[in-house]
Amino acid sequence: MQTFAIRHDWQPQEVAALFALPFNDLIFQAQTAHRQFFPPNAVQISTLLSIKTGACPEDCAYCPQSAHYNTELNVEQLLDKTEVLKAAKNAKAQGASRFCMGAAWRNPTDKNLDKVIDLITAVRQEGLETCVTLGMLNEKQSRRLKSAGLDYYNHNLDTSPDFYKEIITTRTYQDRLDTLENVRNAGINVCSGGIIGMGENGDDRAELLRQLANLPQHPESVPINMLVQVEGTPMHGTASLDPIEFVRTIAVARLMMPKSYVRLSAGRTEMSDETQALCFLAGANSIFYGEKLLTTDNPETNHDRDLFNKLGIEPLVPEAEVESRAC
């Protein structure tokens, strides 16, 4: 049986060759790689909550939370701990093993970070893994989050370096890489992926994955988002990406980062059950449960359960929970 090595030296022509494979060959290779490192019919479940919504000073062209665009989004301040804990408990009851919290900041102030650390501590006490996305972090902030017990930090690269300037001008690509380095150096697991279907070409999708795979250490979690078009943002009206091309991207991500969780993230409400099934076959093994992803719609939990039942998929139990049950 073919075995897949962990690499950090991918060349552009190698990634292009993967994307160019006949679809059946690509899916077969991706599924083989998936089975080398993961249970074939288990999917990790996370829940994402917006703990501070809107009025973000960044100008990300896809984002309804940007203060630069009129999307009629209700701006909300940081949620109360009681409300966050209620959502966390509900997420756990629905089968989530990780609770992710997102705040629409360019970067958190130290005062803001104090409040988020309090939330991280409270959520961990509920027996859930924690993940936050708060914008850019410096070294000191990253170390503080590690000391608080944070499990994952999400900071997406979004797209390729060449296409990046078409969607964001208020922070650089290097800013994003610097935050990932600060998080990694602090000892926090990295969650980093991108958004496709923003008008980029195939070379951009390949280069996004190459940037991620050639990091000194692969992100433990790689969310692959399909653009959710929101009226009022510059990306509204962008031509939709062919679903097969989306599945190809999932498969190539699995081949290039075979030990990472590849998360089927935003955009699932626009995908058929058949497209999602192909994504799982291509190596996606993580999703977000719940009816909202920050501010955009997500499939209802009952629909996801029905799909899992049809496909014979079980929620993945974290290793720590398996060990505690064994004791």
C-alpha positions as protocol buffer text, in pm:
chain_id: "A"
residue {
  index: 1
  type: MET
  ca { x: 0 y: 0 z: 0 }
}
residue {
  index: 2
  type: GLN
  ca { x: 123 y: 349 z: -80 }
}
residue {
  index: 3
  type: THR
  ca { x: 243 y: 545 z: 222 }
}
residue {
  index: 4
  type: PHE
  ca { x: 248 y: 922 z: 252 }
}
residue {
  index: 5
  type: ALA
  ca { x: 529 y: 1119 z: 411 }
}
residue {
  index: 6
  type: ILE
  ca { x: 509 y: 1454 z: 588 }
}
residue {
  index: 7
  type: ARG
  ca { x: 675 y: 1713 z: 365 }
}
residue {
  index: 8
  type: HIS
  ca { x: 748 y: 2084 z: 385 }
}
residue {
  index: 9
  type: ASP
  ca { x: 923 y: 2130 z: 52 }
}
residue {
  index: 10
  type: TRP
  ca { x: 640 y: 2122 z: -203 }
}
residue {
  index: 11
  type: GLN
  ca { x: 720 y: 2281 z: -539 }
}
residue {
  index: 12
  type: PRO
  ca { x: 456 y: 2462 z: -750 }
}
residue {
  index: 13
  type: GLN
  ca { x: 474 y: 2206 z: -1032 }
}
residue {
  index: 14
  type: GLU
  ca { x: 413 y: 1920 z: -788 }
}
residue {
  index: 15
  type: VAL
  ca { x: 97 y: 2080 z: -652 }
}
residue {
  index: 16
  type: ALA
  ca { x: -24 y: 2158 z: -1004 }
}
residue {
  index: 17
  type: ALA
  ca { x: 28 y: 1793 z: -1095 }
}
residue {
  index: 18
  type: LEU
  ca { x: -194 y: 1683 z: -805 }
}
residue {
  index: 19
  type: PHE
  ca { x: -475 y: 1915 z: -913 }
}
residue {
  index: 20
  type: ALA
  ca { x: -441 y: 1785 z: -1270 }
}
residue {
  index: 21
  type: LEU
  ca { x: -488 y: 1418 z: -1176 }
}
residue {
  index: 22
  type: PRO
  ca { x: -797 y: 1241 z: -1308 }
}
residue {
  index: 23
  type: PHE
  ca { x: -1066 y: 1291 z: -1044 }
}
residue {
  index: 24
  type: ASN
  ca { x: -1095 y: 921 z: -952 }
}
residue {
  index: 25
  type: ASP
  ca { x: -718 y: 886 z: -913 }
}
residue {
  index: 26
  type: LEU
  ca { x: -700 y: 1198 z: -695 }
}
residue {
  index: 27
  type: ILE
  ca { x: -982 y: 1081 z: -468 }
}
residue {
  index: 28
  type: PHE
  ca { x: -829 y: 734 z: -438 }
}
residue {
  index: 29
  type: GLN
  ca { x: -493 y: 877 z: -333 }
}
residue {
  index: 30
  type: ALA
  ca { x: -653 y: 1121 z: -89 }
}
residue {
  index: 31
  type: GLN
  ca { x: -865 y: 848 z: 71 }
}
residue {
  index: 32
  type: THR
  ca { x: -558 y: 624 z: 100 }
}
residue {
  index: 33
  type: ALA
  ca { x: -366 y: 903 z: 275 }
}
residue {
  index: 34
  type: HIS
  ca { x: -663 y: 971 z: 500 }
}
residue {
  index: 35
  type: ARG
  ca { x: -681 y: 607 z: 613 }
}
residue {
  index: 36
  type: GLN
  ca { x: -309 y: 603 z: 690 }
}
residue {
  index: 37
  type: PHE
  ca { x: -350 y: 863 z: 964 }
}
residue {
  index: 38
  type: PHE
  ca { x: -719 y: 875 z: 1062 }
}
residue {
  index: 39
  type: PRO
  ca { x: -1023 y: 652 z: 1120 }
}
residue {
  index: 40
  type: PRO
  ca { x: -1203 y: 640 z: 783 }
}
residue {
  index: 41
  type: ASN
  ca { x: -1553 y: 708 z: 913 }
}
residue {
  index: 42
  type: ALA
  ca { x: -1504 y: 956 z: 1198 }
}
residue {
  index: 43
  type: VAL
  ca { x: -1539 y: 1334 z: 1181 }
}
residue {
  index: 44
  type: GLN
  ca { x: -1429 y: 1586 z: 1444 }
}
residue {
  index: 45
  type: ILE
  ca { x: -1706 y: 1828 z: 1539 }
}
residue {
  index: 46
  type: SER
  ca { x: -1654 y: 2189 z: 1644 }
}
residue {
  index: 47
  type: THR
  ca { x: -1895 y: 2471 z: 1721 }
}
residue {
  index: 48
  type: LEU
  ca { x: -1816 y: 2835 z: 1641 }
}
residue {
  index: 49
  type: LEU
  ca { x: -1960 y: 3130 z: 1833 }
}
residue {
  index: 50
  type: SER
  ca { x: -1915 y: 3500 z: 1758 }
}
residue {
  index: 51
  type: ILE
  ca { x: -1833 y: 3653 z: 2096 }
}
residue {
  index: 52
  type: LYS
  ca { x: -1785 y: 4005 z: 1957 }
}
residue {
  index: 53
  type: THR
  ca { x: -1962 y: 4091 z: 1632 }
}
residue {
  index: 54
  type: GLY
  ca { x: -1908 y: 4359 z: 1368 }
}
residue {
  index: 55
  type: ALA
  ca { x: -1730 y: 4697 z: 1341 }
}
residue {
  index: 56
  type: CYS
  ca { x: -1400 y: 4534 z: 1242 }
}
residue {
  index: 57
  type: PRO
  ca { x: -1151 y: 4792 z: 1105 }
}
residue {
  index: 58
  type: GLU
  ca { x: -1012 y: 4546 z: 846 }
}
residue {
  index: 59
  type: ASP
  ca { x: -1136 y: 4564 z: 486 }
}
residue {
  index: 60
  type: CYS
  ca { x: -1151 y: 4189 z: 399 }
}
residue {
  index: 61
  type: ALA
  ca { x: -1369 y: 4196 z: 87 }
}
residue {
  index: 62
  type: TYR
  ca { x: -1561 y: 3881 z: 181 }
}
residue {
  index: 63
  type: CYS
  ca { x: -1647 y: 3975 z: 539 }
}
residue {
  index: 64
  type: PRO
  ca { x: -1985 y: 4111 z: 653 }
}
residue {
  index: 65
  type: GLN
  ca { x: -1827 y: 4218 z: 984 }
}
residue {
  index: 66
  type: SER
  ca { x: -1602 y: 4479 z: 821 }
}
residue {
  index: 67
  type: ALA
  ca { x: -1683 y: 4838 z: 917 }
}
residue {
  index: 68
  type: HIS
  ca { x: -1600 y: 4933 z: 556 }
}
residue {
  index: 69
  type: TYR
  ca { x: -1919 y: 4778 z: 415 }
}
residue {
  index: 70
  type: ASN
  ca { x: -2291 y: 4818 z: 473 }
}
residue {
  index: 71
  type: THR
  ca { x: -2424 y: 4469 z: 532 }
}
residue {
  index: 72
  type: GLU
  ca { x: -2693 y: 4566 z: 786 }
}
residue {
  index: 73
  type: LEU
  ca { x: -2518 y: 4357 z: 1048 }
}
residue {
  index: 74
  type: ASN
  ca { x: -2606 y: 4426 z: 1410 }
}
residue {
  index: 75
  type: VAL
  ca { x: -2289 y: 4528 z: 1594 }
}
residue {
  index: 76
  type: GLU
  ca { x: -2252 y: 4354 z: 1932 }
}
residue {
  index: 77
  type: GLN
  ca { x: -2003 y: 4399 z: 2213 }
}
residue {
  index: 78
  type: LEU
  ca { x: -1821 y: 4111 z: 2383 }
}
residue {
  index: 79
  type: LEU
  ca { x: -2072 y: 3856 z: 2507 }
}
residue {
  index: 80
  type: ASP
  ca { x: -2125 y: 3794 z: 2876 }
}
residue {
  index: 81
  type: LYS
  ca { x: -1960 y: 3481 z: 3018 }
}
residue {
  index: 82
  type: THR
  ca { x: -2298 y: 3337 z: 3117 }
}
residue {
  index: 83
  type: GLU
  ca { x: -2417 y: 3353 z: 2755 }
}
residue {
  index: 84
  type: VAL
  ca { x: -2095 y: 3199 z: 2623 }
}
residue {
  index: 85
  type: LEU
  ca { x: -2110 y: 2913 z: 2875 }
}
residue {
  index: 86
  type: LYS
  ca { x: -2470 y: 2843 z: 2782 }
}
residue {
  index: 87
  type: ALA
  ca { x: -2367 y: 2810 z: 2417 }
}
residue {
  index: 88
  type: ALA
  ca { x: -2070 y: 2590 z: 2512 }
}
residue {
  index: 89
  type: LYS
  ca { x: -2284 y: 2353 z: 2717 }
}
residue {
  index: 90
  type: ASN
  ca { x: -2534 y: 2328 z: 2432 }
}
residue {
  index: 91
  type: ALA
  ca { x: -2253 y: 2258 z: 2184 }
}
residue {
  index: 92
  type: LYS
  ca { x: -2121 y: 1975 z: 2400 }
}
residue {
  index: 93
  type: ALA
  ca { x: -2471 y: 1829 z: 2436 }
}
residue {
  index: 94
  type: GLN
  ca { x: -2501 y: 1831 z: 2056 }
}
residue {
  index: 95
  type: GLY
  ca { x: -2180 y: 1632 z: 2018 }
}
residue {
  index: 96
  type: ALA
  ca { x: -1913 y: 1900 z: 1969 }
}
residue {
  index: 97
  type: SER
  ca { x: -1569 y: 1829 z: 2113 }
}
residue {
  index: 98
  type: ARG
  ca { x: -1422 y: 2175 z: 2045 }
}
residue {
  index: 99
  type: PHE
  ca { x: -1571 y: 2516 z: 2113 }
}
residue {
  index: 100
  type: CYS
  ca { x: -1439 y: 2801 z: 1898 }
}
residue {
  index: 101
  type: MET
  ca { x: -1486 y: 3169 z: 1980 }
}
residue {
  index: 102
  type: GLY
  ca { x: -1439 y: 3449 z: 1729 }
}
residue {
  index: 103
  type: ALA
  ca { x: -1405 y: 3823 z: 1791 }
}
residue {
  index: 104
  type: ALA
  ca { x: -1409 y: 4085 z: 1515 }
}
residue {
  index: 105
  type: TRP
  ca { x: -1090 y: 4266 z: 1611 }
}
residue {
  index: 106
  type: ARG
  ca { x: -782 y: 4366 z: 1412 }
}
residue {
  index: 107
  type: ASN
  ca { x: -588 y: 4258 z: 1720 }
}
residue {
  index: 108
  type: PRO
  ca { x: -699 y: 4230 z: 2083 }
}
residue {
  index: 109
  type: THR
  ca { x: -601 y: 4482 z: 2347 }
}
residue {
  index: 110
  type: ASP
  ca { x: -458 y: 4346 z: 2671 }
}
residue {
  index: 111
  type: LYS
  ca { x: -787 y: 4430 z: 2842 }
}
residue {
  index: 112
  type: ASN
  ca { x: -981 y: 4239 z: 2577 }
}
residue {
  index: 113
  type: LEU
  ca { x: -742 y: 3948 z: 2612 }
}
residue {
  index: 114
  type: ASP
  ca { x: -807 y: 3935 z: 2988 }
}
residue {
  index: 115
  type: LYS
  ca { x: -1177 y: 3884 z: 2918 }
}
residue {
  index: 116
  type: VAL
  ca { x: -1118 y: 3619 z: 2652 }
}
residue {
  index: 117
  type: ILE
  ca { x: -881 y: 3428 z: 2882 }
}
residue {
  index: 118
  type: ASP
  ca { x: -1159 y: 3418 z: 3141 }
}
residue {
  index: 119
  type: LEU
  ca { x: -1388 y: 3265 z: 2876 }
}
residue {
  index: 120
  type: ILE
  ca { x: -1125 y: 3010 z: 2774 }
}
residue {
  index: 121
  type: THR
  ca { x: -1085 y: 2897 z: 3135 }
}
residue {
  index: 122
  type: ALA
  ca { x: -1461 y: 2863 z: 3180 }
}
residue {
  index: 123
  type: VAL
  ca { x: -1513 y: 2667 z: 2856 }
}
residue {
  index: 124
  type: ARG
  ca { x: -1227 y: 2429 z: 2934 }
}
residue {
  index: 125
  type: GLN
  ca { x: -1391 y: 2354 z: 3268 }
}
residue {
  index: 126
  type: GLU
  ca { x: -1690 y: 2225 z: 3069 }
}
residue {
  index: 127
  type: GLY
  ca { x: -1465 y: 1957 z: 2920 }
}
residue {
  index: 128
  type: LEU
  ca { x: -1432 y: 2108 z: 2572 }
}
residue {
  index: 129
  type: GLU
  ca { x: -1125 y: 2187 z: 2366 }
}
residue {
  index: 130
  type: THR
  ca { x: -1093 y: 2560 z: 2306 }
}
residue {
  index: 131
  type: CYS
  ca { x: -1010 y: 2763 z: 1998 }
}
residue {
  index: 132
  type: VAL
  ca { x: -1021 y: 3138 z: 1946 }
}
residue {
  index: 133
  type: THR
  ca { x: -974 y: 3373 z: 1653 }
}
residue {
  index: 134
  type: LEU
  ca { x: -905 y: 3729 z: 1761 }
}
residue {
  index: 135
  type: GLY
  ca { x: -698 y: 3876 z: 1477 }
}
residue {
  index: 136
  type: MET
  ca { x: -326 y: 3939 z: 1491 }
}
residue {
  index: 137
  type: LEU
  ca { x: -125 y: 3841 z: 1800 }
}
residue {
  index: 138
  type: ASN
  ca { x: 218 y: 3939 z: 1924 }
}
residue {
  index: 139
  type: GLU
  ca { x: 456 y: 3707 z: 2109 }
}
residue {
  index: 140
  type: LYS
  ca { x: 347 y: 3813 z: 2458 }
}
residue {
  index: 141
  type: GLN
  ca { x: -23 y: 3771 z: 2382 }
}
residue {
  index: 142
  type: SER
  ca { x: 41 y: 3427 z: 2235 }
}
residue {
  index: 143
  type: ARG
  ca { x: 224 y: 3317 z: 2548 }
}
residue {
  index: 144
  type: ARG
  ca { x: -60 y: 3445 z: 2768 }
}
residue {
  index: 145
  type: LEU
  ca { x: -313 y: 3240 z: 2571 }
}
residue {
  index: 146
  type: LYS
  ca { x: -92 y: 2933 z: 2604 }
}
residue {
  index: 147
  type: SER
  ca { x: -68 y: 2985 z: 2980 }
}
residue {
  index: 148
  type: ALA
  ca { x: -448 y: 3006 z: 2992 }
}
residue {
  index: 149
  type: GLY
  ca { x: -468 y: 2659 z: 2838 }
}
residue {
  index: 150
  type: LEU
  ca { x: -586 y: 2754 z: 2489 }
}
residue {
  index: 151
  type: ASP
  ca { x: -579 y: 2449 z: 2262 }
}
residue {
  index: 152
  type: TYR
  ca { x: -605 y: 2606 z: 1914 }
}
residue {
  index: 153
  type: TYR
  ca { x: -566 y: 2947 z: 1755 }
}
residue {
  index: 154
  type: ASN
  ca { x: -729 y: 3016 z: 1419 }
}
residue {
  index: 155
  type: HIS
  ca { x: -570 y: 3261 z: 1177 }
}
residue {
  index: 156
  type: ASN
  ca { x: -633 y: 3189 z: 810 }
}
residue {
  index: 157
  type: LEU
  ca { x: -401 y: 3281 z: 524 }
}
residue {
  index: 158
  type: ASP
  ca { x: -719 y: 3318 z: 314 }
}
residue {
  index: 159
  type: THR
  ca { x: -560 y: 3284 z: -32 }
}
residue {
  index: 160
  type: SER
  ca { x: -233 y: 3296 z: -223 }
}
residue {
  index: 161
  type: PRO
  ca { x: 18 y: 3580 z: -174 }
}
residue {
  index: 162
  type: ASP
  ca { x: -48 y: 3704 z: -529 }
}
residue {
  index: 163
  type: PHE
  ca { x: -428 y: 3718 z: -498 }
}
residue {
  index: 164
  type: TYR
  ca { x: -423 y: 3847 z: -141 }
}
residue {
  index: 165
  type: LYS
  ca { x: -396 y: 4213 z: -244 }
}
residue {
  index: 166
  type: GLU
  ca { x: -726 y: 4177 z: -432 }
}
residue {
  index: 167
  type: ILE
  ca { x: -918 y: 4106 z: -113 }
}
residue {
  index: 168
  type: ILE
  ca { x: -735 y: 4277 z: 177 }
}
residue {
  index: 169
  type: THR
  ca { x: -533 y: 4598 z: 208 }
}
residue {
  index: 170
  type: THR
  ca { x: -538 y: 4666 z: 582 }
}
residue {
  index: 171
  type: ARG
  ca { x: -296 y: 4388 z: 682 }
}
residue {
  index: 172
  type: THR
  ca { x: -25 y: 4211 z: 487 }
}
residue {
  index: 173
  type: TYR
  ca { x: 30 y: 3846 z: 412 }
}
residue {
  index: 174
  type: GLN
  ca { x: 344 y: 3864 z: 624 }
}
residue {
  index: 175
  type: ASP
  ca { x: 132 y: 3993 z: 915 }
}
residue {
  index: 176
  type: ARG
  ca { x: -63 y: 3669 z: 898 }
}
residue {
  index: 177
  type: LEU
  ca { x: 249 y: 3455 z: 878 }
}
residue {
  index: 178
  type: ASP
  ca { x: 396 y: 3641 z: 1175 }
}
residue {
  index: 179
  type: THR
  ca { x: 90 y: 3568 z: 1388 }
}
residue {
  index: 180
  type: LEU
  ca { x: 108 y: 3198 z: 1296 }
}
residue {
  index: 181
  type: GLU
  ca { x: 474 y: 3196 z: 1397 }
}
residue {
  index: 182
  type: ASN
  ca { x: 398 y: 3364 z: 1730 }
}
residue {
  index: 183
  type: VAL
  ca { x: 122 y: 3113 z: 1803 }
}
residue {
  index: 184
  type: ARG
  ca { x: 338 y: 2816 z: 1706 }
}
residue {
  index: 185
  type: ASN
  ca { x: 635 y: 2937 z: 1911 }
}
residue {
  index: 186
  type: ALA
  ca { x: 406 y: 2969 z: 2213 }
}
residue {
  index: 187
  type: GLY
  ca { x: 314 y: 2602 z: 2182 }
}
residue {
  index: 188
  type: ILE
  ca { x: -50 y: 2648 z: 2074 }
}
residue {
  index: 189
  type: ASN
  ca { x: -199 y: 2425 z: 1804 }
}
residue {
  index: 190
  type: VAL
  ca { x: -246 y: 2613 z: 1478 }
}
residue {
  index: 191
  type: CYS
  ca { x: -572 y: 2628 z: 1283 }
}
residue {
  index: 192
  type: SER
  ca { x: -513 y: 2790 z: 944 }
}
residue {
  index: 193
  type: GLY
  ca { x: -667 y: 2752 z: 602 }
}
residue {
  index: 194
  type: GLY
  ca { x: -838 y: 2970 z: 348 }
}
residue {
  index: 195
  type: ILE
  ca { x: -1140 y: 3068 z: 143 }
}
residue {
  index: 196
  type: ILE
  ca { x: -1191 y: 2959 z: -214 }
}
residue {
  index: 197
  type: GLY
  ca { x: -1442 y: 3077 z: -470 }
}
residue {
  index: 198
  type: MET
  ca { x: -1342 y: 3444 z: -435 }
}
residue {
  index: 199
  type: GLY
  ca { x: -1251 y: 3478 z: -803 }
}
residue {
  index: 200
  type: GLU
  ca { x: -903 y: 3335 z: -764 }
}
residue {
  index: 201
  type: ASN
  ca { x: -764 y: 3094 z: -1024 }
}
residue {
  index: 202
  type: GLY
  ca { x: -639 y: 2739 z: -989 }
}
residue {
  index: 203
  type: ASP
  ca { x: -282 y: 2853 z: -938 }
}
residue {
  index: 204
  type: ASP
  ca { x: -396 y: 3063 z: -640 }
}
residue {
  index: 205
  type: ARG
  ca { x: -570 y: 2766 z: -480 }
}
residue {
  index: 206
  type: ALA
  ca { x: -259 y: 2554 z: -531 }
}
residue {
  index: 207
  type: GLU
  ca { x: -34 y: 2823 z: -387 }
}
residue {
  index: 208
  type: LEU
  ca { x: -254 y: 2868 z: -79 }
}
residue {
  index: 209
  type: LEU
  ca { x: -213 y: 2499 z: 1 }
}
residue {
  index: 210
  type: ARG
  ca { x: 160 y: 2515 z: -73 }
}
residue {
  index: 211
  type: GLN
  ca { x: 202 y: 2805 z: 169 }
}
residue {
  index: 212
  type: LEU
  ca { x: 28 y: 2606 z: 442 }
}
residue {
  index: 213
  type: ALA
  ca { x: 207 y: 2277 z: 371 }
}
residue {
  index: 214
  type: ASN
  ca { x: 550 y: 2441 z: 358 }
}
residue {
  index: 215
  type: LEU
  ca { x: 519 y: 2598 z: 703 }
}
residue {
  index: 216
  type: PRO
  ca { x: 781 y: 2454 z: 944 }
}
residue {
  index: 217
  type: GLN
  ca { x: 499 y: 2250 z: 1097 }
}
residue {
  index: 218
  type: HIS
  ca { x: 167 y: 2177 z: 930 }
}
residue {
  index: 219
  type: PRO
  ca { x: -140 y: 2337 z: 1090 }
}
residue {
  index: 220
  type: GLU
  ca { x: -312 y: 2080 z: 1309 }
}
residue {
  index: 221
  type: SER
  ca { x: -642 y: 2200 z: 1161 }
}
residue {
  index: 222
  type: VAL
  ca { x: -691 y: 2326 z: 803 }
}
residue {
  index: 223
  type: PRO
  ca { x: -1033 y: 2485 z: 740 }
}
residue {
  index: 224
  type: ILE
  ca { x: -1129 y: 2503 z: 373 }
}
residue {
  index: 225
  type: ASN
  ca { x: -1408 y: 2758 z: 332 }
}
residue {
  index: 226
  type: MET
  ca { x: -1628 y: 2815 z: 29 }
}
residue {
  index: 227
  type: LEU
  ca { x: -1704 y: 3184 z: -10 }
}
residue {
  index: 228
  type: VAL
  ca { x: -2040 y: 3279 z: 142 }
}
residue {
  index: 229
  type: GLN
  ca { x: -2156 y: 3576 z: -61 }
}
residue {
  index: 230
  type: VAL
  ca { x: -2305 y: 3851 z: 154 }
}
residue {
  index: 231
  type: GLU
  ca { x: -2484 y: 4144 z: -3 }
}
residue {
  index: 232
  type: GLY
  ca { x: -2298 y: 4467 z: 64 }
}
residue {
  index: 233
  type: THR
  ca { x: -1951 y: 4312 z: 47 }
}
residue {
  index: 234
  type: PRO
  ca { x: -1731 y: 4351 z: -264 }
}
residue {
  index: 235
  type: MET
  ca { x: -1736 y: 3973 z: -315 }
}
residue {
  index: 236
  type: HIS
  ca { x: -2113 y: 3963 z: -358 }
}
residue {
  index: 237
  type: GLY
  ca { x: -2190 y: 3856 z: -713 }
}
residue {
  index: 238
  type: THR
  ca { x: -1866 y: 3663 z: -766 }
}
residue {
  index: 239
  type: ALA
  ca { x: -1907 y: 3369 z: -1003 }
}
residue {
  index: 240
  type: SER
  ca { x: -1964 y: 3047 z: -810 }
}
residue {
  index: 241
  type: LEU
  ca { x: -1690 y: 2786 z: -801 }
}
residue {
  index: 242
  type: ASP
  ca { x: -1759 y: 2446 z: -955 }
}
residue {
  index: 243
  type: PRO
  ca { x: -1825 y: 2198 z: -669 }
}
residue {
  index: 244
  type: ILE
  ca { x: -1586 y: 1944 z: -823 }
}
residue {
  index: 245
  type: GLU
  ca { x: -1305 y: 2200 z: -802 }
}
residue {
  index: 246
  type: PHE
  ca { x: -1388 y: 2247 z: -434 }
}
residue {
  index: 247
  type: VAL
  ca { x: -1365 y: 1871 z: -376 }
}
residue {
  index: 248
  type: ARG
  ca { x: -1031 y: 1866 z: -560 }
}
residue {
  index: 249
  type: THR
  ca { x: -902 y: 2131 z: -322 }
}
residue {
  index: 250
  type: ILE
  ca { x: -1004 y: 1922 z: -22 }
}
residue {
  index: 251
  type: ALA
  ca { x: -830 y: 1616 z: -171 }
}
residue {
  index: 252
  type: VAL
  ca { x: -506 y: 1800 z: -247 }
}
residue {
  index: 253
  type: ALA
  ca { x: -506 y: 1949 z: 104 }
}
residue {
  index: 254
  type: ARG
  ca { x: -535 y: 1596 z: 245 }
}
residue {
  index: 255
  type: LEU
  ca { x: -244 y: 1472 z: 32 }
}
residue {
  index: 256
  type: MET
  ca { x: -16 y: 1764 z: 117 }
}
residue {
  index: 257
  type: MET
  ca { x: -98 y: 1771 z: 490 }
}
residue {
  index: 258
  type: PRO
  ca { x: -196 y: 1409 z: 559 }
}
residue {
  index: 259
  type: LYS
  ca { x: -186 y: 1430 z: 942 }
}
residue {
  index: 260
  type: SER
  ca { x: -388 y: 1752 z: 966 }
}
residue {
  index: 261
  type: TYR
  ca { x: -759 y: 1772 z: 1027 }
}
residue {
  index: 262
  type: VAL
  ca { x: -910 y: 1913 z: 707 }
}
residue {
  index: 263
  type: ARG
  ca { x: -1225 y: 2100 z: 801 }
}
residue {
  index: 264
  type: LEU
  ca { x: -1520 y: 2140 z: 567 }
}
residue {
  index: 265
  type: SER
  ca { x: -1609 y: 2489 z: 687 }
}
residue {
  index: 266
  type: ALA
  ca { x: -1815 y: 2784 z: 561 }
}
residue {
  index: 267
  type: GLY
  ca { x: -2038 y: 2744 z: 259 }
}
residue {
  index: 268
  type: ARG
  ca { x: -2197 y: 2410 z: 345 }
}
residue {
  index: 269
  type: THR
  ca { x: -2549 y: 2553 z: 322 }
}
residue {
  index: 270
  type: GLU
  ca { x: -2488 y: 2597 z: -52 }
}
residue {
  index: 271
  type: MET
  ca { x: -2355 y: 2241 z: -95 }
}
residue {
  index: 272
  type: SER
  ca { x: -2564 y: 1937 z: -172 }
}
residue {
  index: 273
  type: ASP
  ca { x: -2539 y: 1629 z: 46 }
}
residue {
  index: 274
  type: GLU
  ca { x: -2364 y: 1462 z: -247 }
}
residue {
  index: 275
  type: THR
  ca { x: -2095 y: 1732 z: -262 }
}
residue {
  index: 276
  type: GLN
  ca { x: -2035 y: 1705 z: 112 }
}
residue {
  index: 277
  type: ALA
  ca { x: -2016 y: 1326 z: 85 }
}
residue {
  index: 278
  type: LEU
  ca { x: -1747 y: 1364 z: -184 }
}
residue {
  index: 279
  type: CYS
  ca { x: -1558 y: 1601 z: 47 }
}
residue {
  index: 280
  type: PHE
  ca { x: -1555 y: 1340 z: 324 }
}
residue {
  index: 281
  type: LEU
  ca { x: -1440 y: 1079 z: 70 }
}
residue {
  index: 282
  type: ALA
  ca { x: -1164 y: 1323 z: -35 }
}
residue {
  index: 283
  type: GLY
  ca { x: -1033 y: 1344 z: 321 }
}
residue {
  index: 284
  type: ALA
  ca { x: -1233 y: 1612 z: 503 }
}
residue {
  index: 285
  type: ASN
  ca { x: -1269 y: 1496 z: 862 }
}
residue {
  index: 286
  type: SER
  ca { x: -1389 y: 1798 z: 1057 }
}
residue {
  index: 287
  type: ILE
  ca { x: -1696 y: 2024 z: 1042 }
}
residue {
  index: 288
  type: PHE
  ca { x: -1869 y: 2299 z: 1235 }
}
residue {
  index: 289
  type: TYR
  ca { x: -2197 y: 2200 z: 1400 }
}
residue {
  index: 290
  type: GLY
  ca { x: -2461 y: 2465 z: 1464 }
}
residue {
  index: 291
  type: GLU
  ca { x: -2684 y: 2697 z: 1267 }
}
residue {
  index: 292
  type: LYS
  ca { x: -2439 y: 2992 z: 1257 }
}
residue {
  index: 293
  type: LEU
  ca { x: -2074 y: 3037 z: 1164 }
}
residue {
  index: 294
  type: LEU
  ca { x: -2003 y: 3373 z: 1328 }
}
residue {
  index: 295
  type: THR
  ca { x: -2264 y: 3564 z: 1125 }
}
residue {
  index: 296
  type: THR
  ca { x: -2341 y: 3339 z: 826 }
}
residue {
  index: 297
  type: ASP
  ca { x: -2574 y: 3041 z: 804 }
}
residue {
  index: 298
  type: ASN
  ca { x: -2466 y: 2682 z: 861 }
}
residue {
  index: 299
  type: PRO
  ca { x: -2667 y: 2360 z: 816 }
}
residue {
  index: 300
  type: GLU
  ca { x: -2895 y: 2270 z: 1104 }
}
residue {
  index: 301
  type: THR
  ca { x: -2756 y: 2014 z: 1345 }
}
residue {
  index: 302
  type: ASN
  ca { x: -3036 y: 1767 z: 1270 }
}
residue {
  index: 303
  type: HIS
  ca { x: -2952 y: 1781 z: 900 }
}
residue {
  index: 304
  type: ASP
  ca { x: -2588 y: 1702 z: 974 }
}
residue {
  index: 305
  type: ARG
  ca { x: -2692 y: 1410 z: 1192 }
}
residue {
  index: 306
  type: ASP
  ca { x: -2911 y: 1273 z: 914 }
}
residue {
  index: 307
  type: LEU
  ca { x: -2624 y: 1305 z: 665 }
}
residue {
  index: 308
  type: PHE
  ca { x: -2384 y: 1133 z: 906 }
}
residue {
  index: 309
  type: ASN
  ca { x: -2633 y: 850 z: 950 }
}
residue {
  index: 310
  type: LYS
  ca { x: -2669 y: 805 z: 575 }
}
residue {
  index: 311
  type: LEU
  ca { x: -2291 y: 795 z: 532 }
}
residue {
  index: 312
  type: GLY
  ca { x: -2212 y: 583 z: 839 }
}
residue {
  index: 313
  type: ILE
  ca { x: -2003 y: 862 z: 994 }
}
residue {
  index: 314
  type: GLU
  ca { x: -1951 y: 891 z: 1369 }
}
residue {
  index: 315
  type: PRO
  ca { x: -1834 y: 1196 z: 1569 }
}
residue {
  index: 316
  type: LEU
  ca { x: -1464 y: 1166 z: 1645 }
}
residue {
  index: 317
  type: VAL
  ca { x: -1393 y: 1131 z: 2017 }
}
residue {
  index: 318
  type: PRO
  ca { x: -1082 y: 1327 z: 2124 }
}
residue {
  index: 319
  type: GLU
  ca { x: -792 y: 1113 z: 2246 }
}
residue {
  index: 320
  type: ALA
  ca { x: -804 y: 1277 z: 2589 }
}
residue {
  index: 321
  type: GLU
  ca { x: -1166 y: 1170 z: 2631 }
}
residue {
  index: 322
  type: VAL
  ca { x: -1085 y: 815 z: 2518 }
}
residue {
  index: 323
  type: GLU
  ca { x: -806 y: 799 z: 2778 }
}
residue {
  index: 324
  type: SER
  ca { x: -1035 y: 927 z: 3055 }
}
residue {
  index: 325
  type: ARG
  ca { x: -1296 y: 666 z: 2967 }
}
residue {
  index: 326
  type: ALA
  ca { x: -1030 y: 393 z: 2979 }
}
residue {
  index: 327
  type: CYS
  ca { x: -940 y: 501 z: 3331 }
}
